[in-house]
Amino acid sequence: MRYVMILTGDESHWFDSAEAAGLMDEVNAWWDKWHQAGKIQQGGAELQHSSSAKTVGPGQDGQPTVTDGPYLEIKEVVGGFIMLVADDIDEAVAVAAGWPGIRLGDRVEVRPVMER
């Protein structure tokens, strides 16, 4: 079954060169481990800083409005997503539990992909 890991957190440490260097080494090791185990599928992505985002939402007269940045009233943002293959949600959670950003306070949502 396919699952998606949605990576969220306070992006300040993702773009801090001192913190990010060590973190990326850990991320690469995690990635290599689970890629070799056949648990990572193509289709994931690391996202640029949230300040580069545009949010499209409802506007007046049925026309959409465009807002700079994410339109969320929270400190945490989505930093990326990873596509997984696992036998069940417990296995997917076990893979996600080793995500290096968790030790810095990031969260990983694991969600089954809708198969239609």
PDB file as gemmi writes it, atoms N, CA and C in Angstrom:
CRYST1    1.000    1.000    1.000  90.00  90.00  90.00 P 1                      
ATOM      1  N   MET A   1       0.848  -1.173   0.000  1.00  0.00           N  
ATOM      2  CA  MET A   1       0.000   0.000   0.000  1.00  0.00           C  
ATOM      3  C   MET A   1       0.898   1.242   0.000  1.00  0.00           C  
ATOM      4  N   ARG A   2       0.380   2.341  -0.581  1.00  0.00           N  
ATOM      5  CA  ARG A   2       1.154   3.578  -0.633  1.00  0.00           C  
ATOM      6  C   ARG A   2       0.720   4.539   0.479  1.00  0.00           C  
ATOM      7  N   TYR A   3       1.704   5.231   1.016  1.00  0.00           N  
ATOM      8  CA  TYR A   3       1.494   6.230   2.065  1.00  0.00           C  
ATOM      9  C   TYR A   3       2.293   7.465   1.704  1.00  0.00           C  
ATOM     10  N   VAL A   4       1.885   8.599   2.273  1.00  0.00           N  
ATOM     11  CA  VAL A   4       2.656   9.818   2.108  1.00  0.00           C  
ATOM     12  C   VAL A   4       3.075  10.301   3.494  1.00  0.00           C  
ATOM     13  N   MET A   5       4.331  10.692   3.602  1.00  0.00           N  
ATOM     14  CA  MET A   5       4.848  11.354   4.806  1.00  0.00           C  
ATOM     15  C   MET A   5       4.796  12.848   4.517  1.00  0.00           C  
ATOM     16  N   ILE A   6       4.034  13.593   5.302  1.00  0.00           N  
ATOM     17  CA  ILE A   6       3.944  15.041   5.137  1.00  0.00           C  
ATOM     18  C   ILE A   6       4.808  15.654   6.238  1.00  0.00           C  
ATOM     19  N   LEU A   7       5.860  16.344   5.839  1.00  0.00           N  
ATOM     20  CA  LEU A   7       6.854  16.880   6.776  1.00  0.00           C  
ATOM     21  C   LEU A   7       6.490  18.314   7.140  1.00  0.00           C  
ATOM     22  N   THR A   8       6.292  18.569   8.434  1.00  0.00           N  
ATOM     23  CA  THR A   8       5.917  19.908   8.884  1.00  0.00           C  
ATOM     24  C   THR A   8       6.801  20.338  10.044  1.00  0.00           C  
ATOM     25  N   GLY A   9       6.950  21.641  10.198  1.00  0.00           N  
ATOM     26  CA  GLY A   9       7.717  22.155  11.322  1.00  0.00           C  
ATOM     27  C   GLY A   9       7.970  23.638  11.177  1.00  0.00           C  
ATOM     28  N   ASP A  10       8.806  24.137  12.056  1.00  0.00           N  
ATOM     29  CA  ASP A  10       9.243  25.532  12.026  1.00  0.00           C  
ATOM     30  C   ASP A  10      10.426  25.578  11.061  1.00  0.00           C  
ATOM     31  N   GLU A  11      10.235  26.197   9.908  1.00  0.00           N  
ATOM     32  CA  GLU A  11      11.239  26.137   8.854  1.00  0.00           C  
ATOM     33  C   GLU A  11      12.515  26.909   9.146  1.00  0.00           C  
ATOM     34  N   SER A  12      12.587  27.624  10.249  1.00  0.00           N  
ATOM     35  CA  SER A  12      13.784  28.423  10.520  1.00  0.00           C  
ATOM     36  C   SER A  12      15.046  27.561  10.566  1.00  0.00           C  
ATOM     37  N   HIS A  13      14.964  26.353  11.115  1.00  0.00           N  
ATOM     38  CA  HIS A  13      16.181  25.523  11.168  1.00  0.00           C  
ATOM     39  C   HIS A  13      16.468  24.810   9.852  1.00  0.00           C  
ATOM     40  N   TRP A  14      15.485  24.699   8.975  1.00  0.00           N  
ATOM     41  CA  TRP A  14      15.721  24.057   7.682  1.00  0.00           C  
ATOM     42  C   TRP A  14      16.624  24.901   6.805  1.00  0.00           C  
ATOM     43  N   PHE A  15      16.552  26.221   6.973  1.00  0.00           N  
ATOM     44  CA  PHE A  15      17.308  27.133   6.123  1.00  0.00           C  
ATOM     45  C   PHE A  15      18.468  27.801   6.859  1.00  0.00           C  
ATOM     46  N   ASP A  16      18.741  27.378   8.081  1.00  0.00           N  
ATOM     47  CA  ASP A  16      19.893  27.857   8.846  1.00  0.00           C  
ATOM     48  C   ASP A  16      21.087  26.998   8.419  1.00  0.00           C  
ATOM     49  N   SER A  17      22.089  27.608   7.801  1.00  0.00           N  
ATOM     50  CA  SER A  17      23.174  26.828   7.203  1.00  0.00           C  
ATOM     51  C   SER A  17      23.919  25.968   8.224  1.00  0.00           C  
ATOM     52  N   ALA A  18      24.090  26.433   9.444  1.00  0.00           N  
ATOM     53  CA  ALA A  18      24.804  25.648  10.452  1.00  0.00           C  
ATOM     54  C   ALA A  18      24.000  24.416  10.854  1.00  0.00           C  
ATOM     55  N   GLU A  19      22.711  24.605  11.137  1.00  0.00           N  
ATOM     56  CA  GLU A  19      21.866  23.472  11.533  1.00  0.00           C  
ATOM     57  C   GLU A  19      21.559  22.554  10.353  1.00  0.00           C  
ATOM     58  N   ALA A  20      21.323  23.146   9.195  1.00  0.00           N  
ATOM     59  CA  ALA A  20      20.908  22.363   8.031  1.00  0.00           C  
ATOM     60  C   ALA A  20      21.993  21.413   7.546  1.00  0.00           C  
ATOM     61  N   ALA A  21      23.255  21.790   7.680  1.00  0.00           N  
ATOM     62  CA  ALA A  21      24.339  20.930   7.189  1.00  0.00           C  
ATOM     63  C   ALA A  21      24.315  19.573   7.886  1.00  0.00           C  
ATOM     64  N   GLY A  22      24.291  19.564   9.195  1.00  0.00           N  
ATOM     65  CA  GLY A  22      24.239  18.309   9.941  1.00  0.00           C  
ATOM     66  C   GLY A  22      22.934  17.569   9.725  1.00  0.00           C  
ATOM     67  N   LEU A  23      21.852  18.313   9.658  1.00  0.00           N  
ATOM     68  CA  LEU A  23      20.548  17.701   9.454  1.00  0.00           C  
ATOM     69  C   LEU A  23      20.489  17.000   8.098  1.00  0.00           C  
ATOM     70  N   MET A  24      21.035  17.622   7.065  1.00  0.00           N  
ATOM     71  CA  MET A  24      20.994  17.011   5.734  1.00  0.00           C  
ATOM     72  C   MET A  24      21.816  15.727   5.678  1.00  0.00           C  
ATOM     73  N   ASP A  25      22.899  15.650   6.442  1.00  0.00           N  
ATOM     74  CA  ASP A  25      23.655  14.395   6.514  1.00  0.00           C  
ATOM     75  C   ASP A  25      22.771  13.287   7.094  1.00  0.00           C  
ATOM     76  N   GLU A  26      22.027  13.623   8.142  1.00  0.00           N  
ATOM     77  CA  GLU A  26      21.121  12.648   8.759  1.00  0.00           C  
ATOM     78  C   GLU A  26      19.983  12.278   7.811  1.00  0.00           C  
ATOM     79  N   VAL A  27      19.449  13.270   7.119  1.00  0.00           N  
ATOM     80  CA  VAL A  27      18.367  13.017   6.163  1.00  0.00           C  
ATOM     81  C   VAL A  27      18.856  12.102   5.045  1.00  0.00           C  
ATOM     82  N   ASN A  28      20.046  12.362   4.527  1.00  0.00           N  
ATOM     83  CA  ASN A  28      20.595  11.523   3.460  1.00  0.00           C  
ATOM     84  C   ASN A  28      20.793  10.083   3.919  1.00  0.00           C  
ATOM     85  N   ALA A  29      21.271   9.895   5.148  1.00  0.00           N  
ATOM     86  CA  ALA A  29      21.441   8.540   5.693  1.00  0.00           C  
ATOM     87  C   ALA A  29      20.092   7.852   5.849  1.00  0.00           C  
ATOM     88  N   TRP A  30      19.085   8.574   6.352  1.00  0.00           N  
ATOM     89  CA  TRP A  30      17.735   8.019   6.488  1.00  0.00           C  
ATOM     90  C   TRP A  30      17.203   7.631   5.118  1.00  0.00           C  
ATOM     91  N   TRP A  31      17.357   8.535   4.143  1.00  0.00           N  
ATOM     92  CA  TRP A  31      16.865   8.308   2.784  1.00  0.00           C  
ATOM     93  C   TRP A  31      17.509   7.059   2.174  1.00  0.00           C  
ATOM     94  N   ASP A  32      18.841   6.959   2.285  1.00  0.00           N  
ATOM     95  CA  ASP A  32      19.559   5.802   1.735  1.00  0.00           C  
ATOM     96  C   ASP A  32      19.062   4.499   2.353  1.00  0.00           C  
ATOM     97  N   LYS A  33      18.893   4.491   3.664  1.00  0.00           N  
ATOM     98  CA  LYS A  33      18.438   3.286   4.364  1.00  0.00           C  
ATOM     99  C   LYS A  33      17.084   2.814   3.825  1.00  0.00           C  
ATOM    100  N   TRP A  34      16.116   3.725   3.750  1.00  0.00           N  
ATOM    101  CA  TRP A  34      14.765   3.320   3.373  1.00  0.00           C  
ATOM    102  C   TRP A  34      14.597   3.161   1.867  1.00  0.00           C  
ATOM    103  N   HIS A  35      15.416   3.862   1.097  1.00  0.00           N  
ATOM    104  CA  HIS A  35      15.389   3.650  -0.353  1.00  0.00           C  
ATOM    105  C   HIS A  35      15.912   2.246  -0.690  1.00  0.00           C  
ATOM    106  N   GLN A  36      17.012   1.862  -0.060  1.00  0.00           N  
ATOM    107  CA  GLN A  36      17.577   0.525  -0.279  1.00  0.00           C  
ATOM    108  C   GLN A  36      16.627  -0.570   0.191  1.00  0.00           C  
ATOM    109  N   ALA A  37      15.815  -0.278   1.196  1.00  0.00           N  
ATOM    110  CA  ALA A  37      14.848  -1.254   1.700  1.00  0.00           C  
ATOM    111  C   ALA A  37      13.588  -1.309   0.828  1.00  0.00           C  
ATOM    112  N   GLY A  38      13.508  -0.440  -0.191  1.00  0.00           N  
ATOM    113  CA  GLY A  38      12.364  -0.443  -1.092  1.00  0.00           C  
ATOM    114  C   GLY A  38      11.125   0.239  -0.545  1.00  0.00           C  
ATOM    115  N   LYS A  39      11.290   1.082   0.462  1.00  0.00           N  
ATOM    116  CA  LYS A  39      10.138   1.730   1.094  1.00  0.00           C  
ATOM    117  C   LYS A  39       9.838   3.119   0.540  1.00  0.00           C  
ATOM    118  N   ILE A  40      10.757   3.710  -0.209  1.00  0.00           N  
ATOM    119  CA  ILE A  40      10.540   5.056  -0.744  1.00  0.00           C  
ATOM    120  C   ILE A  40      10.242   4.963  -2.229  1.00  0.00           C  
ATOM    121  N   GLN A  41       9.162   5.612  -2.659  1.00  0.00           N  
ATOM    122  CA  GLN A  41       8.788   5.684  -4.061  1.00  0.00           C  
ATOM    123  C   GLN A  41       9.159   7.046  -4.621  1.00  0.00           C  
ATOM    124  N   GLN A  42       9.284   7.109  -5.940  1.00  0.00           N  
ATOM    125  CA  GLN A  42       9.469   8.408  -6.571  1.00  0.00           C  
ATOM    126  C   GLN A  42       8.216   9.228  -6.362  1.00  0.00           C  
ATOM    127  N   GLY A  43       8.365  10.532  -6.305  1.00  0.00           N  
ATOM    128  CA  GLY A  43       7.200  11.384  -6.205  1.00  0.00           C  
ATOM    129  C   GLY A  43       7.241  12.345  -5.036  1.00  0.00           C  
ATOM    130  N   GLY A  44       8.211  12.230  -4.142  1.00  0.00           N  
ATOM    131  CA  GLY A  44       8.322  13.166  -3.037  1.00  0.00           C  
ATOM    132  C   GLY A  44       9.017  14.438  -3.483  1.00  0.00           C  
ATOM    133  N   ALA A  45       9.030  15.436  -2.610  1.00  0.00           N  
ATOM    134  CA  ALA A  45       9.677  16.697  -2.949  1.00  0.00           C  
ATOM    135  C   ALA A  45      10.001  17.491  -1.699  1.00  0.00           C  
ATOM    136  N   GLU A  46      11.157  18.159  -1.729  1.00  0.00           N  
ATOM    137  CA  GLU A  46      11.512  19.146  -0.710  1.00  0.00           C  
ATOM    138  C   GLU A  46      11.022  20.492  -1.237  1.00  0.00           C  
ATOM    139  N   LEU A  47      10.355  21.258  -0.405  1.00  0.00           N  
ATOM    140  CA  LEU A  47       9.774  22.520  -0.843  1.00  0.00           C  
ATOM    141  C   LEU A  47      10.678  23.699  -0.506  1.00  0.00           C  
ATOM    142  N   GLN A  48      10.601  24.745  -1.310  1.00  0.00           N  
ATOM    143  CA  GLN A  48      11.337  25.969  -1.033  1.00  0.00           C  
ATOM    144  C   GLN A  48      10.706  26.671   0.169  1.00  0.00           C  
ATOM    145  N   HIS A  49      11.362  27.716   0.655  1.00  0.00           N  
ATOM    146  CA  HIS A  49      10.898  28.490   1.799  1.00  0.00           C  
ATOM    147  C   HIS A  49       9.452  28.942   1.573  1.00  0.00           C  
ATOM    148  N   SER A  50       8.665  28.973   2.640  1.00  0.00           N  
ATOM    149  CA  SER A  50       7.241  29.324   2.522  1.00  0.00           C  
ATOM    150  C   SER A  50       7.026  30.733   1.975  1.00  0.00           C  
ATOM    151  N   SER A  51       8.022  31.607   2.102  1.00  0.00           N  
ATOM    152  CA  SER A  51       7.873  32.966   1.571  1.00  0.00           C  
ATOM    153  C   SER A  51       7.768  32.968   0.049  1.00  0.00           C  
ATOM    154  N   SER A  52       8.141  31.864  -0.598  1.00  0.00           N  
ATOM    155  CA  SER A  52       8.040  31.790  -2.064  1.00  0.00           C  
ATOM    156  C   SER A  52       6.657  31.321  -2.529  1.00  0.00           C  
ATOM    157  N   ALA A  53       5.787  30.986  -1.588  1.00  0.00           N  
ATOM    158  CA  ALA A  53       4.467  30.423  -1.927  1.00  0.00           C  
ATOM    159  C   ALA A  53       3.465  31.495  -2.331  1.00  0.00           C  
ATOM    160  N   LYS A  54       2.462  31.070  -3.055  1.00  0.00           N  
ATOM    161  CA  LYS A  54       1.264  31.853  -3.359  1.00  0.00           C  
ATOM    162  C   LYS A  54       0.086  30.968  -2.981  1.00  0.00           C  
ATOM    163  N   THR A  55      -0.937  31.539  -2.381  1.00  0.00           N  
ATOM    164  CA  THR A  55      -2.131  30.783  -2.004  1.00  0.00           C  
ATOM    165  C   THR A  55      -3.314  31.305  -2.802  1.00  0.00           C  
ATOM    166  N   VAL A  56      -4.015  30.382  -3.448  1.00  0.00           N  
ATOM    167  CA  VAL A  56      -5.192  30.727  -4.228  1.00  0.00           C  
ATOM    168  C   VAL A  56      -6.416  30.335  -3.414  1.00  0.00           C  
ATOM    169  N   GLY A  57      -7.332  31.271  -3.251  1.00  0.00           N  
ATOM    170  CA  GLY A  57      -8.529  31.016  -2.446  1.00  0.00           C  
ATOM    171  C   GLY A  57      -9.742  31.711  -3.031  1.00  0.00           C  
ATOM    172  N   PRO A  58     -10.875  31.576  -2.344  1.00  0.00           N  
ATOM    173  CA  PRO A  58     -12.106  32.183  -2.858  1.00  0.00           C  
ATOM    174  C   PRO A  58     -12.043  33.707  -2.786  1.00  0.00           C  
ATOM    175  N   GLY A  59     -12.640  34.335  -3.790  1.00  0.00           N  
ATOM    176  CA  GLY A  59     -12.685  35.791  -3.833  1.00  0.00           C  
ATOM    177  C   GLY A  59     -14.098  36.268  -4.078  1.00  0.00           C  
ATOM    178  N   GLN A  60     -14.211  37.439  -4.621  1.00  0.00           N  
ATOM    179  CA  GLN A  60     -15.525  38.020  -4.895  1.00  0.00           C  
ATOM    180  C   GLN A  60     -15.987  37.656  -6.305  1.00  0.00           C  
ATOM    181  N   ASP A  61     -17.273  37.582  -6.479  1.00  0.00           N  
ATOM    182  CA  ASP A  61     -17.883  37.319  -7.787  1.00  0.00           C  
ATOM    183  C   ASP A  61     -17.386  36.018  -8.416  1.00  0.00           C  
ATOM    184  N   GLY A  62     -17.060  35.036  -7.568  1.00  0.00           N  
ATOM    185  CA  GLY A  62     -16.632  33.747  -8.074  1.00  0.00           C  
ATOM    186  C   GLY A  62     -15.222  33.714  -8.621  1.00  0.00           C  
ATOM    187  N   GLN A  63     -14.505  34.811  -8.512  1.00  0.00           N  
ATOM    188  CA  GLN A  63     -13.128  34.873  -8.996  1.00  0.00           C  
ATOM    189  C   GLN A  63     -12.162  34.572  -7.855  1.00  0.00           C  
ATOM    190  N   PRO A  64     -11.150  33.768  -8.106  1.00  0.00           N  
ATOM    191  CA  PRO A  64     -10.188  33.457  -7.039  1.00  0.00           C  
ATOM    192  C   PRO A  64      -9.302  34.655  -6.711  1.00  0.00           C  
ATOM    193  N   THR A  65      -8.835  34.677  -5.472  1.00  0.00           N  
ATOM    194  CA  THR A  65      -7.854  35.683  -5.066  1.00  0.00           C  
ATOM    195  C   THR A  65      -6.523  34.982  -4.857  1.00  0.00           C  
ATOM    196  N   VAL A  66      -5.436  35.713  -5.009  1.00  0.00           N  
ATOM    197  CA  VAL A  66      -4.095  35.172  -4.817  1.00  0.00           C  
ATOM    198  C   VAL A  66      -3.425  35.969  -3.715  1.00  0.00           C  
ATOM    199  N   THR A  67      -2.898  35.248  -2.717  1.00  0.00           N  
ATOM    200  CA  THR A  67      -2.236  35.861  -1.573  1.00  0.00           C  
ATOM    201  C   THR A  67      -0.772  35.414  -1.557  1.00  0.00           C  
ATOM    202  N   ASP A  68       0.139  36.328  -1.234  1.00  0.00           N  
ATOM    203  CA  ASP A  68       1.545  35.954  -1.096  1.00  0.00           C  
ATOM    204  C   ASP A  68       1.737  35.099   0.135  1.00  0.00           C  
ATOM    205  N   GLY A  69       2.551  34.053   0.003  1.00  0.00           N  
ATOM    206  CA  GLY A  69       2.898  33.191   1.125  1.00  0.00           C  
ATOM    207  C   GLY A  69       1.799  32.199   1.459  1.00  0.00           C  
ATOM    208  N   PRO A  70       2.061  31.363   2.431  1.00  0.00           N  
ATOM    209  CA  PRO A  70       1.025  30.418   2.851  1.00  0.00           C  
ATOM    210  C   PRO A  70      -0.066  31.162   3.603  1.00  0.00           C  
ATOM    211  N   TYR A  71      -1.279  30.730   3.464  1.00  0.00           N  
ATOM    212  CA  TYR A  71      -2.395  31.367   4.159  1.00  0.00           C  
ATOM    213  C   TYR A  71      -2.760  30.502   5.352  1.00  0.00           C  
ATOM    214  N   LEU A  72      -1.880  30.486   6.316  1.00  0.00           N  
ATOM    215  CA  LEU A  72      -2.085  29.712   7.535  1.00  0.00           C  
ATOM    216  C   LEU A  72      -1.744  30.603   8.716  1.00  0.00           C  
ATOM    217  N   GLU A  73      -2.463  30.455   9.776  1.00  0.00           N  
ATOM    218  CA  GLU A  73      -2.235  31.248  10.979  1.00  0.00           C  
ATOM    219  C   GLU A  73      -1.449  30.434  12.004  1.00  0.00           C  
ATOM    220  N   ILE A  74      -0.410  29.755  11.540  1.00  0.00           N  
ATOM    221  CA  ILE A  74       0.392  28.911  12.420  1.00  0.00           C  
ATOM    222  C   ILE A  74       1.864  29.129  12.140  1.00  0.00           C  
ATOM    223  N   LYS A  75       2.699  28.698  13.067  1.00  0.00           N  
ATOM    224  CA  LYS A  75       4.141  28.841  12.904  1.00  0.00           C  
ATOM    225  C   LYS A  75       4.708  27.733  12.028  1.00  0.00           C  
ATOM    226  N   GLU A  76       4.115  26.536  12.100  1.00  0.00           N  
ATOM    227  CA  GLU A  76       4.625  25.405  11.338  1.00  0.00           C  
ATOM    228  C   GLU A  76       4.123  25.455   9.896  1.00  0.00           C  
ATOM    229  N   VAL A  77       4.966  24.987   8.986  1.00  0.00           N  
ATOM    230  CA  VAL A  77       4.607  24.927   7.575  1.00  0.00           C  
ATOM    231  C   VAL A  77       4.963  23.557   7.022  1.00  0.00           C  
ATOM    232  N   VAL A  78       4.424  23.233   5.860  1.00  0.00           N  
ATOM    233  CA  VAL A  78       4.776  21.995   5.183  1.00  0.00           C  
ATOM    234  C   VAL A  78       6.123  22.207   4.502  1.00  0.00           C  
ATOM    235  N   GLY A  79       7.063  21.321   4.776  1.00  0.00           N  
ATOM    236  CA  GLY A  79       8.397  21.432   4.192  1.00  0.00           C  
ATOM    237  C   GLY A  79       8.624  20.482   3.044  1.00  0.00           C  
ATOM    238  N   GLY A  80       7.789  19.453   2.943  1.00  0.00           N  
ATOM    239  CA  GLY A  80       7.948  18.499   1.863  1.00  0.00           C  
ATOM    240  C   GLY A  80       7.094  17.279   2.106  1.00  0.00           C  
ATOM    241  N   PHE A  81       7.221  16.326   1.201  1.00  0.00           N  
ATOM    242  CA  PHE A  81       6.492  15.079   1.361  1.00  0.00           C  
ATOM    243  C   PHE A  81       7.302  13.954   0.735  1.00  0.00           C  
ATOM    244  N   ILE A  82       7.089  12.763   1.236  1.00  0.00           N  
ATOM    245  CA  ILE A  82       7.796  11.579   0.763  1.00  0.00           C  
ATOM    246  C   ILE A  82       6.772  10.482   0.533  1.00  0.00           C  
ATOM    247  N   MET A  83       6.850   9.847  -0.607  1.00  0.00           N  
ATOM    248  CA  MET A  83       5.962   8.732  -0.925  1.00  0.00           C  
ATOM    249  C   MET A  83       6.594   7.434  -0.429  1.00  0.00           C  
ATOM    250  N   LEU A  84       5.833   6.658   0.328  1.00  0.00           N  
ATOM    251  CA  LEU A  84       6.292   5.394   0.879  1.00  0.00           C  
ATOM    252  C   LEU A  84       5.470   4.229   0.350  1.00  0.00           C  
ATOM    253  N   VAL A  85       6.072   3.053   0.394  1.00  0.00           N  
ATOM    254  CA  VAL A  85       5.359   1.797   0.165  1.00  0.00           C  
ATOM    255  C   VAL A  85       5.542   0.989   1.437  1.00  0.00           C  
ATOM    256  N   ALA A  86       4.441   0.520   2.026  1.00  0.00           N  
ATOM    257  CA  ALA A  86       4.519  -0.259   3.264  1.00  0.00           C  
ATOM    258  C   ALA A  86       3.374  -1.260   3.283  1.00  0.00           C  
ATOM    259  N   ASP A  87       3.543  -2.306   4.075  1.00  0.00           N  
ATOM    260  CA  ASP A  87       2.499  -3.325   4.183  1.00  0.00           C  
ATOM    261  C   ASP A  87       1.246  -2.788   4.859  1.00  0.00           C  
ATOM    262  N   ASP A  88       1.435  -1.872   5.833  1.00  0.00           N  
ATOM    263  CA  ASP A  88       0.307  -1.300   6.554  1.00  0.00           C  
ATOM    264  C   ASP A  88       0.744   0.011   7.199  1.00  0.00           C  
ATOM    265  N   ILE A  89      -0.187   0.697   7.845  1.00  0.00           N  
ATOM    266  CA  ILE A  89       0.119   2.004   8.432  1.00  0.00           C  
ATOM    267  C   ILE A  89       1.157   1.887   9.547  1.00  0.00           C  
ATOM    268  N   ASP A  90       1.170   0.779  10.268  1.00  0.00           N  
ATOM    269  CA  ASP A  90       2.145   0.613  11.342  1.00  0.00           C  
ATOM    270  C   ASP A  90       3.566   0.583  10.791  1.00  0.00           C  
ATOM    271  N   GLU A  91       3.747  -0.098   9.659  1.00  0.00           N  
ATOM    272  CA  GLU A  91       5.076  -0.123   9.050  1.00  0.00           C  
ATOM    273  C   GLU A  91       5.451   1.261   8.529  1.00  0.00           C  
ATOM    274  N   ALA A  92       4.503   1.974   7.928  1.00  0.00           N  
ATOM    275  CA  ALA A  92       4.765   3.324   7.443  1.00  0.00           C  
ATOM    276  C   ALA A  92       5.139   4.256   8.598  1.00  0.00           C  
ATOM    277  N   VAL A  93       4.458   4.128   9.717  1.00  0.00           N  
ATOM    278  CA  VAL A  93       4.771   4.937  10.901  1.00  0.00           C  
ATOM    279  C   VAL A  93       6.168   4.589  11.430  1.00  0.00           C  
ATOM    280  N   ALA A  94       6.539   3.325  11.396  1.00  0.00           N  
ATOM    281  CA  ALA A  94       7.871   2.913  11.845  1.00  0.00           C  
ATOM    282  C   ALA A  94       8.955   3.554  10.979  1.00  0.00           C  
ATOM    283  N   VAL A  95       8.726   3.638   9.680  1.00  0.00           N  
ATOM    284  CA  VAL A  95       9.679   4.307   8.789  1.00  0.00           C  
ATOM    285  C   VAL A  95       9.737   5.798   9.132  1.00  0.00           C  
ATOM    286  N   ALA A  96       8.584   6.434   9.282  1.00  0.00           N  
ATOM    287  CA  ALA A  96       8.511   7.867   9.555  1.00  0.00           C  
ATOM    288  C   ALA A  96       9.099   8.237  10.915  1.00  0.00           C  
ATOM    289  N   ALA A  97       9.034   7.314  11.866  1.00  0.00           N  
ATOM    290  CA  ALA A  97       9.508   7.602  13.231  1.00  0.00           C  
ATOM    291  C   ALA A  97      11.004   7.892  13.284  1.00  0.00           C  
ATOM    292  N   GLY A  98      11.736   7.463  12.278  1.00  0.00           N  
ATOM    293  CA  GLY A  98      13.175   7.732  12.247  1.00  0.00           C  
ATOM    294  C   GLY A  98      13.551   9.019  11.536  1.00  0.00           C  
ATOM    295  N   TRP A  99      12.560   9.806  11.102  1.00  0.00           N  
ATOM    296  CA  TRP A  99      12.858  11.039  10.375  1.00  0.00           C  
ATOM    297  C   TRP A  99      13.703  11.967  11.255  1.00  0.00           C  
ATOM    298  N   PRO A 100      14.892  12.399  10.770  1.00  0.00           N  
ATOM    299  CA  PRO A 100      15.816  13.202  11.584  1.00  0.00           C  
ATOM    300  C   PRO A 100      15.247  14.514  12.112  1.00  0.00           C  
ATOM    301  N   GLY A 101      14.339  15.157  11.394  1.00  0.00           N  
ATOM    302  CA  GLY A 101      13.799  16.433  11.847  1.00  0.00           C  
ATOM    303  C   GLY A 101      12.969  16.339  13.107  1.00  0.00           C  
ATOM    304  N   ILE A 102      12.520  15.147  13.458  1.00  0.00           N  
ATOM    305  CA  ILE A 102      11.694  14.991  14.666  1.00  0.00           C  
ATOM    306  C   ILE A 102      12.456  15.442  15.903  1.00  0.00           C  
ATOM    307  N   ARG A 103      13.751  15.168  15.950  1.00  0.00           N  
ATOM    308  CA  ARG A 103      14.540  15.567  17.133  1.00  0.00           C  
ATOM    309  C   ARG A 103      14.630  17.090  17.277  1.00  0.00           C  
ATOM    310  N   LEU A 104      14.328  17.824  16.184  1.00  0.00           N  
ATOM    311  CA  LEU A 104      14.338  19.287  16.228  1.00  0.00           C  
ATOM    312  C   LEU A 104      12.942  19.869  16.432  1.00  0.00           C  
ATOM    313  N   GLY A 105      11.956  18.982  16.627  1.00  0.00           N  
ATOM    314  CA  GLY A 105      10.600  19.444  16.880  1.00  0.00           C  
ATOM    315  C   GLY A 105       9.664  19.336  15.688  1.00  0.00           C  
ATOM    316  N   ASP A 106      10.174  18.881  14.546  1.00  0.00           N  
ATOM    317  CA  ASP A 106       9.307  18.712  13.378  1.00  0.00           C  
ATOM    318  C   ASP A 106       8.333  17.566  13.610  1.00  0.00           C  
ATOM    319  N   ARG A 107       7.281  17.551  12.829  1.00  0.00           N  
ATOM    320  CA  ARG A 107       6.284  16.486  12.888  1.00  0.00           C  
ATOM    321  C   ARG A 107       6.176  15.843  11.507  1.00  0.00           C  
ATOM    322  N   VAL A 108       5.773  14.585  11.513  1.00  0.00           N  
ATOM    323  CA  VAL A 108       5.554  13.859  10.269  1.00  0.00           C  
ATOM    324  C   VAL A 108       4.157  13.255  10.325  1.00  0.00           C  
ATOM    325  N   GLU A 109       3.310  13.698   9.417  1.00  0.00           N  
ATOM    326  CA  GLU A 109       1.986  13.090   9.293  1.00  0.00           C  
ATOM    327  C   GLU A 109       2.112  11.952   8.293  1.00  0.00           C  
ATOM    328  N   VAL A 110       1.599  10.787   8.650  1.00  0.00           N  
ATOM    329  CA  VAL A 110       1.586   9.638   7.747  1.00  0.00           C  
ATOM    330  C   VAL A 110       0.141   9.387   7.360  1.00  0.00           C  
ATOM    331  N   ARG A 111      -0.100   9.391   6.040  1.00  0.00           N  
ATOM    332  CA  ARG A 111      -1.470   9.227   5.572  1.00  0.00           C  
ATOM    333  C   ARG A 111      -1.521   8.271   4.387  1.00  0.00           C  
ATOM    334  N   PRO A 112      -2.489   7.343   4.387  1.00  0.00           N  
ATOM    335  CA  PRO A 112      -2.639   6.451   3.237  1.00  0.00           C  
ATOM    336  C   PRO A 112      -3.031   7.249   1.985  1.00  0.00           C  
ATOM    337  N   VAL A 113      -2.528   6.801   0.844  1.00  0.00           N  
ATOM    338  CA  VAL A 113      -2.884   7.410  -0.437  1.00  0.00           C  
ATOM    339  C   VAL A 113      -4.205   6.779  -0.893  1.00  0.00           C  
ATOM    340  N   MET A 114      -5.109   7.601  -1.376  1.00  0.00           N  
ATOM    341  CA  MET A 114      -6.378   7.111  -1.898  1.00  0.00           C  
ATOM    342  C   MET A 114      -6.112   6.391  -3.217  1.00  0.00           C  
ATOM    343  N   GLU A 115      -6.440   5.136  -3.267  1.00  0.00           N  
ATOM    344  CA  GLU A 115      -6.246   4.346  -4.480  1.00  0.00           C  
ATOM    345  C   GLU A 115      -7.595   4.188  -5.154  1.00  0.00           C  
ATOM    346  N   ARG A 116      -7.785   4.809  -6.300  1.00  0.00           N  
ATOM    347  CA  ARG A 116      -9.067   4.741  -7.018  1.00  0.00           C  
ATOM    348  C   ARG A 116      -8.877   4.027  -8.330  1.00  0.00           C  
TER     349      ARG A 116                                                      
END                                                                             
